[in-house]
Amino acid sequence: MVTSSKSETLSRENTRNMNSNTVGNALTIDVEDYFHVSAFSQVINRGDWHSYKSRVERNTKIILDVFGENQVSGTFFILGWVADKYPDLVREIDMRGHEVACHGYSHQLIYNQTPDVFRDETIRAKQILEDIVQKPVLGYRGASYSITKKSLWALDVLAEAGFKYDSSIFPVYHDRYGIPDAVEVPHELTTPSGEKIIEYPLSTYKIAKYKLPISGGGYFRLFPFWFTRHALGTLNKKGVPFNFYLHPWEIDPNQPKVKASLVSRFRHYNNLHKCEHRLRKLLKSFNFTTMRNVLSKRGLLT
């Protein structure tokens, strides 16, 4: 007698479910290089970034090709530092039909910045991107999802700067980010000063009372693919569009190795060699579009 394993059963179940999936999900890329990540900030000085061999242009173009092969569009949250150095890459992202959005300028954790510094950097990054693509940049995502309860003031700055939506809040517990009791679906919120802005939080999957982060990135590399697909599919079956993210360096197992703490090295390098293959499978399992399109279809963004 032949029996199916749990993973095989769930895989067949999700393949059937996803073939009939009509929910459009946000496909997002945080365009930054391997030496920009917050996990390495203790060992890599921002003033030394120029001395590291950049791989962001190469890796982002691979992702663009993968998206093109699968005929999907996404939102690229581009770091201002990258846009300054590689304006042609920003133009290519835009010309290929993807949404250009803002990832700040210097990838600093927001709650470690003053409001004035954050405002100056954010406006600078937004202007750089808009000058390159010659169209409004509506969306923002903070470095390492660092809009937390102690940096909610940043939402006021974003609204004042003309952003229509933010995607910086992760409704989980984490040592670097998270607002565990935050609303878990796209919604309009009121900033501390009374302004309105749309929030598209990172997606979670509930197991009992625990909310598991399943939006992508290191979690996409850590969890078995069958589990990620099952968890994301569960959201779609409830009619909830999920918010998936990845970084260009996550499809690059040959990137230079940085000498950091054991935890930081694990978070950064775990399963890099599997990530591009998993991404290709994910794109065939769900419907994807830009964050702007998802919010528009839900009547949140006009």
N, C-alpha and C positions, 0 to 999 in steps of 0.2 A: 504494500500500500504506500503510495506516494503522498506525503503531506507537504503543505506550503509553510514556509517560515513566516513570521510576523512581517518582516520587511518585504518579502515577495507579495504577500497578500495586500499590504498597504500600497505597494507600488502599482499593482493591477487596479486597485480601487481608485487611486488617484489619477491614473491614466484615463480611466473611463470618465471620472468627474471633470478633468481638465479639458477633455475633448469637447465638452458641452459648455465650458466656462464662458460667460459673457461679461464678467466683471473686468473692467480695465484697471490695471494696477500700475502704480508709479514705479518706473525704472530709473534709478538715479545713480550717478557716478560722482564721487567727490574727487575732483581732479587736483591731486597733490602728488609730490614725489616721496620716495621712501624716507628721505632725510627730513621731511617736514613733520612727520607724525609726532603726536604728543608723547607717545611712549618713549621716544628717544630724546626728548627735550633736555633731559638731565645730562646727556653725554654729547649732544650736538648743539653747539652754540649757533643761534640764528645768524650771527655775523659771519659764520663760516660756511653758510649754505652754498655760496658761489664756488667753493673749493671741491664740492662733491660732484661726482659724475652723474649728470641728470639722465633719467630714463623715462620721465613722464611723457615726453612726446611720443617715443616709440610705443610705450604701453597703451597710451590713450588711442593711438591709431589702430592698434590691434583690436581694442574694444569696439571702435567704430566699425571696423571690418566685420566683426562678429555680429554686431547689431544689423549691419547692412545685409549680411547673408540671411538673417532671420526676419528681415523686413520689419523691424521694430524701431520705435523712436524713444528717446529718453531725455531726462533732464541732467545736464552736466553742471554741477556746482563747482565753479572754477576758482581756484585760489588766485587772488590778485597778483601775487608774486609770479605765478606761472604765466598769467596773461601778459604781464609786463615783459617777460622774457620770450614768450612764444605766442605772439599775437596771431600768427598764421594758423596755429593750432585752434585757437578760439574761432577764427573765421571758418575753418574746415568743419568744426562741430556744428556751427550755425548753417553752413551751406549744405550739410548732409541732412538737414531737416530736424535737428535736435534743438531742445530748449537750452539756452545759455542762462545760467543762474549764478549767484554769488556765494562764495565760500569764505568771505572776508579777505584780508590781504596777507597777514603774516602767520596765520594758523596758531594764534595765541588763545589760550583758554579765556573765555569772556569774563568769568568771575575773578580772574587775576588782573583784569584791566580796569582802568577807571572809565567812567562813562564818556569823558572827553576823548580819551585815546581810542576807545572803541568806535565812537562816532566818526572821528577823523579817518581811521583805517577803513571803516565800512563804506563811507561815502567815496573815499579814494578808489577802493576796489570796484564799486558799482560804476563809477564814472569811466574807469579804464575799460571795463567790459562793454559799456554802452557806446563808447567811442569806437571800439573795434567793430561791433556788429551793427551799429547804427540803428538800434531799436531798444525799447525799454527793457530793463532787467527787473522782473517782478518778484523773483524768489530768492530766499536767503537760507543758508544752513551754516551754523556756527561750528568752529573747530571742536571736534570730539563732543558734539551735542551739548555744549557747555552753557546753554541757557537752563539754569536750575533755579530753585526758589530764591537763592541769594543773588541771582543776576536777571530777574524778571524785568528789571529796568531796561534791559537791552531791547525788549519788544517795543518800548516807546521810541527808542532810537530808530529802529527799523521802520516803524510806521511814519515817523517824521521824515525819514530818508526816501520815502516813496515806495517801499516794498509792499506788495499786496499779500504775500504769504511767507511764512517761516516753516522750516522743517528741522528744528533744533532740539525739540523736547522728546526725551525717551522715557516712557512711563515705567521705568524699572529702577531697582536698586543697583548701584554700581559705585566703585570707588572714585570714579572720575566724573560721572554725570548721572542724570536721572531725576525725574519727579515722579515717584511711584504712584501717586494718586491722580496723575494728570488724565484728562480725557483721552481715550484711546483711538478715536476715529477723527477724520478731518472735520474741523469745525471753526466757526468764527469765535474769537475770544476778545475780551476787553483788556487792554493793557493797564498797568497800574495808574496811568494818568487819564484813562478813559477813552483812549483811541481804540479803533477796531483793526484787527489783523486776522488773517486766516492762519490756523495752525494745522499742519499735516504731520502728526507725530509718527515716530518710528513704531513699527508693528510689534506686537507681543502675542504670545499664545498662553492661555491659562491652563494650568494643570493644578486642579484643586484650587487653593487660594494663591498659588504662586504664579507670577507672570514671567514667562520665559522670553527673553529677547530673541526674535527669529527674523529680524529684518535684513540680515545680510552681513557683509564684512567678516570679522573674525568668527561670528556665530555660524555663518554659512560654511566656513572652512572647518569648524569644530564639530558640528552635528553631522550625523550621516545624512546623505542627500535624501533618502526616503523619508526621514523624519521632517526635514525642512519642507519638502513638498507636501507632506501630510498636514503639517501645521498651517502653512500658507493656504492650502486648499480648504481647510476648515473655515478660515476667514471668508474666503470667496463664497462658500456654500451659504454663509450667513448674509451674503450681499455686501460684505465689507471689503473695499479695495485695500490691499496691503501696500506698504512702502518699502521697497527693496533698494539697498545701496551696496556699492562696491567701490574700491579704490583701484586705480590703474596698477599700482605696485602689487596688488594681490594676485595678478595673473603672471607674475614675473619671478619664478623660483631662482633665477640666476642673478638677481640683484646683489650688489655688494652687501656683505654682512656687517652689521654694526655691533660693537661690543657694549651690550647693555645688560640690565638685570635679567635674571632667569625668567621672571614673569613676563617682562617686556619682550624678550626674545621669543617666548612661547606664543604670546598673543600675535606677534608680527609674522613669524615664520611658519606657524603650524599649517600644514597641508597646502602650502602655496602651489605645489606641483599638481594638485587636484582641482584647483579653482577654475581655470578656464574651461575644463571639460564639464564641470558641474554647471557653470554659467550657461554653456551651450544647451545642456539638458533642461535647465530651468526655462530658458527662452522658448523651448518647444512645449512646455507644460502649462504655461499661463498666457493670458493676454496682457500685453504691456503697452504703455504709452507714456507721454510726458506727465509730470506732476501738474502742469498747467491744464492739460486736457482733462485729467481726473477731476480736478477741482471745478472746472467749467461744467462738466457733465453732471456734477452733483449740485449745481446751482450756487456754488460758493464764490465763484470767480466769474466776472462778466468781461 
